[in-house]
Amino acid sequence: MRIRLVRSMEYAELLDMMYIDKNGAVSKRRIKVIQVGEGSFRAYCHLRQSKRTFLIDNVLALVPVIAKESLVI
């Protein structure tokens, strides 16, 4: 998972992420990774329209956003 985050940061790639928070609520977010640490990462969250810190262990899935799709959405 960490390798995927680092790669998306290097290529300035948008990701769709399924994330579970500390209360157990699952959310789908579109993010752009800014910085990756050992156990967490910073990203711009399009859902909340702000920079957020996420725990890598709480990421359920990461899928790159295809350029054609981002033009449609």
C-alpha positions in Angstrom: 0.0 0.0 0.0 2.8 2.4 0.9 4.6 1.8 -2.4 1.3 2.7 -4.3 1.0 5.9 -2.3 4.7 6.9 -3.0 4.2 6.1 -6.7 1.1 8.2 -6.9 2.8 11.1 -5.2 5.8 11.0 -7.6 3.5 11.0 -10.6 1.0 13.5 -9.1 -1.7 10.9 -9.7 -5.3 11.1 -8.3 -6.5 8.1 -6.4 -9.9 6.9 -5.3 -9.6 5.5 -1.8 -11.9 3.5 0.5 -11.0 4.4 4.1 -12.2 3.3 7.5 -12.0 5.9 10.3 -11.4 5.3 14.0 -15.1 5.0 14.6 -15.5 2.3 12.0 -17.2 4.5 9.3 -16.2 3.7 5.8 -15.9 6.5 3.2 -14.9 6.8 -0.4 -12.6 9.7 -1.1 -10.7 11.1 -4.1 -7.2 12.1 -3.0 -3.9 13.6 -4.2 -1.0 12.4 -2.1 1.3 15.1 -0.8 3.6 13.3 1.7 4.1 9.7 2.8 5.5 8.7 6.2 6.0 5.3 7.9 2.5 4.9 9.2 0.6 7.7 7.8 0.3 10.1 4.8 -0.9 13.6 4.0 -3.2 14.1 1.0 -5.6 16.6 -0.4 -9.1 15.2 0.1 -11.5 16.3 -2.6 -14.5 15.2 -0.4 -13.5 17.5 2.5 -11.7 20.0 0.2 -8.8 20.2 2.6 -5.4 18.6 3.4 -5.9 15.6 5.7 -3.7 13.0 7.4 -4.6 9.4 7.0 -3.3 6.2 8.6 -2.0 3.7 6.0 -3.4 0.8 8.0 -6.9 2.2 7.7 -6.8 2.3 3.9 -9.1 -0.5 2.5 -8.4 0.1 -1.2 -6.6 2.4 -3.6 -7.5 2.8 -7.3 -5.9 5.2 -9.7 -8.2 7.7 -11.4 -8.0 7.3 -15.2 -7.5 10.6 -17.0 -10.5 10.1 -19.3 -12.7 9.4 -16.3 -11.7 12.5 -14.5 -12.7 14.6 -17.5 -16.2 13.1 -17.4 -16.8 13.4 -13.6 
